[in-house]
Amino acid sequence: MLILAIDTALDACAAAVLDTETAELRAQESLLMKRGHAEALMPMIARVMQSANLAFAALDRIAVTVGPGSFTGLRVGISAARGLALAAGRPAVGLTTLSAYAATVVGQSGTAPVLSAVDARHDHVYFQIVAGDGSQLVRPKVASIDEAIAASQFGAPHLVGNAARILADRWPKDGPQPVAVDAQPAPDISWIAWLGAAANPDTTPARPFYLKAPDAKPATQKPLAAQAATS
């Protein structure tokens, strides 16, 4: 199976092509950035596909991160994935950033639970907790940092995600201490590809995974033309 993986959800723009038959990445590229995903993504995908020596029609699936993350970044990646999937006649699958972060350490941290966390700002995080074997302990949610720490009552955790250091700095000194802290600005694009290969297109659609409403809300005031018509 040939998978094109895309990630623009957080502080990176990344793309990769995974060949599951040979268990290798045929091409990958990742750039750290807080803004500019829209301008960077499509040229990056073109370079990755050229490096992999593939036409889009040769792909079997497209995988994309769907959140939680930047609302603008999510729209960029998901729109690209949907458009390419439609043009190639292939399915697009969506993976959460929290599961992508956790995938890098599940099975490698022994029995330690894995708490993956993404900065939601305003002293809050998006987080989930899974057991060392990947089974779910706490479903994805948004909560205050203190609430997220309090939810970790399954033993000393492995902290992952771009908010891992934020949690570690607030971790109570009188409780089980984190066994490791992996504060990466974005998930590993190779794991997004592998999760995409394992995903079921019928149950993991490429649509935004929001745990809270956008900070910016549409204006409720009537347009000027409508105001003039009613005045």
TORFI-370199 format. One record per residue (C-alpha): residue number from 1; x, y negated, z negated. Coordinates in steps of 0.5 Angstrom, whole numbers, plus 500, padded with zeros to 3 digits. Each point is the difference from the previous one (the first is absolute). Layout:
// residues N
[r NUM, [X, Y, Z]]
...
// end
This chain:
// residues 231
[r 1, [500, 500, 500]]
[r 2, [503, 493, 502]]
[r 3, [497, 495, 495]]
[r 4, [501, 492, 501]]
[r 5, [500, 497, 493]]
[r 6, [499, 493, 498]]
[r 7, [501, 496, 494]]
[r 8, [499, 492, 499]]
[r 9, [496, 500, 494]]
[r 10, [505, 497, 495]]
[r 11, [507, 497, 501]]
[r 12, [502, 504, 506]]
[r 13, [499, 501, 507]]
[r 14, [501, 507, 502]]
[r 15, [499, 505, 505]]
[r 16, [502, 507, 501]]
[r 17, [499, 507, 505]]
[r 18, [500, 506, 496]]
[r 19, [501, 507, 504]]
[r 20, [497, 505, 495]]
[r 21, [502, 506, 505]]
[r 22, [508, 498, 498]]
[r 23, [498, 497, 494]]
[r 24, [504, 494, 501]]
[r 25, [499, 492, 502]]
[r 26, [501, 499, 507]]
[r 27, [500, 492, 499]]
[r 28, [499, 496, 494]]
[r 29, [501, 492, 499]]
[r 30, [498, 496, 494]]
[r 31, [501, 493, 498]]
[r 32, [499, 496, 493]]
[r 33, [495, 494, 501]]
[r 34, [495, 497, 496]]
[r 35, [497, 496, 506]]
[r 36, [500, 501, 508]]
[r 37, [498, 507, 501]]
[r 38, [495, 499, 505]]
[r 39, [506, 497, 505]]
[r 40, [505, 506, 498]]
[r 41, [495, 506, 500]]
[r 42, [499, 501, 507]]
[r 43, [507, 499, 503]]
[r 44, [502, 504, 494]]
[r 45, [496, 506, 502]]
[r 46, [502, 499, 508]]
[r 47, [507, 501, 498]]
[r 48, [499, 506, 495]]
[r 49, [496, 503, 506]]
[r 50, [505, 499, 505]]
[r 51, [505, 503, 495]]
[r 52, [496, 506, 499]]
[r 53, [500, 500, 508]]
[r 54, [492, 501, 499]]
[r 55, [494, 498, 504]]
[r 56, [494, 498, 495]]
[r 57, [496, 505, 504]]
[r 58, [505, 505, 497]]
[r 59, [498, 499, 493]]
[r 60, [496, 504, 496]]
[r 61, [498, 495, 494]]
[r 62, [501, 493, 498]]
[r 63, [501, 499, 492]]
[r 64, [499, 493, 497]]
[r 65, [500, 498, 493]]
[r 66, [493, 497, 498]]
[r 67, [501, 497, 493]]
[r 68, [501, 498, 495]]
[r 69, [504, 494, 502]]
[r 70, [500, 493, 504]]
[r 71, [493, 499, 503]]
[r 72, [504, 497, 506]]
[r 73, [505, 505, 501]]
[r 74, [495, 506, 499]]
[r 75, [496, 497, 506]]
[r 76, [506, 500, 504]]
[r 77, [502, 507, 499]]
[r 78, [493, 503, 501]]
[r 79, [498, 496, 506]]
[r 80, [506, 502, 503]]
[r 81, [499, 507, 498]]
[r 82, [493, 500, 503]]
[r 83, [501, 497, 506]]
[r 84, [506, 505, 502]]
[r 85, [496, 506, 498]]
[r 86, [494, 497, 504]]
[r 87, [505, 499, 506]]
[r 88, [503, 507, 499]]
[r 89, [494, 504, 499]]
[r 90, [503, 502, 493]]
[r 91, [497, 500, 493]]
[r 92, [503, 495, 495]]
[r 93, [500, 502, 493]]
[r 94, [501, 495, 494]]
[r 95, [504, 501, 493]]
[r 96, [501, 496, 494]]
[r 97, [506, 497, 498]]
[r 98, [499, 503, 493]]
[r 99, [500, 507, 503]]
[r 100, [506, 498, 504]]
[r 101, [504, 498, 494]]
[r 102, [498, 506, 496]]
[r 103, [502, 505, 506]]
[r 104, [507, 498, 499]]
[r 105, [501, 503, 493]]
[r 106, [494, 505, 500]]
[r 107, [503, 507, 499]]
[r 108, [507, 497, 498]]
[r 109, [499, 497, 493]]
[r 110, [498, 506, 497]]
[r 111, [494, 500, 496]]
[r 112, [500, 492, 499]]
[r 113, [494, 497, 502]]
[r 114, [501, 495, 506]]
[r 115, [497, 493, 499]]
[r 116, [500, 496, 506]]
[r 117, [499, 492, 500]]
[r 118, [499, 495, 505]]
[r 119, [500, 492, 497]]
[r 120, [493, 497, 501]]
[r 121, [503, 494, 497]]
[r 122, [497, 496, 494]]
[r 123, [502, 505, 495]]
[r 124, [497, 506, 503]]
[r 125, [502, 506, 504]]
[r 126, [497, 505, 505]]
[r 127, [502, 507, 497]]
[r 128, [499, 507, 500]]
[r 129, [503, 506, 496]]
[r 130, [501, 507, 503]]
[r 131, [503, 506, 496]]
[r 132, [507, 503, 502]]
[r 133, [496, 504, 505]]
[r 134, [496, 495, 503]]
[r 135, [493, 501, 497]]
[r 136, [497, 494, 498]]
[r 137, [499, 497, 493]]
[r 138, [498, 493, 501]]
[r 139, [496, 498, 506]]
[r 140, [503, 494, 504]]
[r 141, [497, 493, 496]]
[r 142, [502, 493, 499]]
[r 143, [502, 498, 493]]
[r 144, [504, 496, 495]]
[r 145, [507, 502, 499]]
[r 146, [498, 502, 493]]
[r 147, [494, 504, 502]]
[r 148, [505, 504, 505]]
[r 149, [505, 501, 495]]
[r 150, [495, 502, 495]]
[r 151, [497, 505, 505]]
[r 152, [506, 504, 501]]
[r 153, [499, 505, 494]]
[r 154, [503, 506, 504]]
[r 155, [507, 500, 497]]
[r 156, [506, 496, 502]]
[r 157, [498, 498, 508]]
[r 158, [505, 499, 506]]
[r 159, [498, 492, 502]]
[r 160, [500, 499, 508]]
[r 161, [497, 494, 504]]
[r 162, [502, 493, 501]]
[r 163, [497, 499, 493]]
[r 164, [504, 505, 496]]
[r 165, [505, 495, 497]]
[r 166, [494, 496, 498]]
[r 167, [497, 506, 496]]
[r 168, [507, 502, 497]]
[r 169, [502, 493, 498]]
[r 170, [493, 500, 496]]
[r 171, [500, 507, 498]]
[r 172, [499, 501, 492]]
[r 173, [507, 502, 496]]
[r 174, [496, 505, 495]]
[r 175, [498, 504, 506]]
[r 176, [502, 506, 505]]
[r 177, [505, 496, 504]]
[r 178, [500, 500, 508]]
[r 179, [504, 506, 503]]
[r 180, [502, 496, 506]]
[r 181, [498, 493, 503]]
[r 182, [500, 500, 508]]
[r 183, [498, 492, 501]]
[r 184, [500, 500, 508]]
[r 185, [497, 495, 504]]
[r 186, [496, 504, 505]]
[r 187, [499, 508, 500]]
[r 188, [505, 504, 504]]
[r 189, [497, 500, 507]]
[r 190, [502, 508, 501]]
[r 191, [496, 502, 495]]
[r 192, [494, 496, 503]]
[r 193, [501, 504, 506]]
[r 194, [500, 507, 496]]
[r 195, [494, 498, 496]]
[r 196, [497, 498, 507]]
[r 197, [501, 507, 503]]
[r 198, [497, 503, 494]]
[r 199, [494, 495, 500]]
[r 200, [493, 502, 502]]
[r 201, [498, 495, 505]]
[r 202, [492, 502, 498]]
[r 203, [502, 497, 493]]
[r 204, [505, 495, 501]]
[r 205, [498, 495, 505]]
[r 206, [505, 494, 501]]
[r 207, [496, 495, 497]]
[r 208, [501, 495, 494]]
[r 209, [501, 503, 493]]
[r 210, [498, 494, 496]]
[r 211, [500, 501, 492]]
[r 212, [498, 492, 499]]
[r 213, [497, 495, 505]]
[r 214, [505, 495, 503]]
[r 215, [502, 494, 496]]
[r 216, [498, 495, 506]]
[r 217, [492, 500, 501]]
[r 218, [496, 497, 506]]
[r 219, [498, 493, 499]]
[r 220, [492, 500, 498]]
[r 221, [499, 493, 503]]
[r 222, [496, 499, 506]]
[r 223, [504, 498, 506]]
[r 224, [499, 493, 502]]
[r 225, [496, 501, 506]]
[r 226, [495, 504, 496]]
[r 227, [500, 494, 494]]
[r 228, [499, 495, 506]]
[r 229, [494, 504, 502]]
[r 230, [497, 501, 493]]
[r 231, [501, 492, 498]]
// end
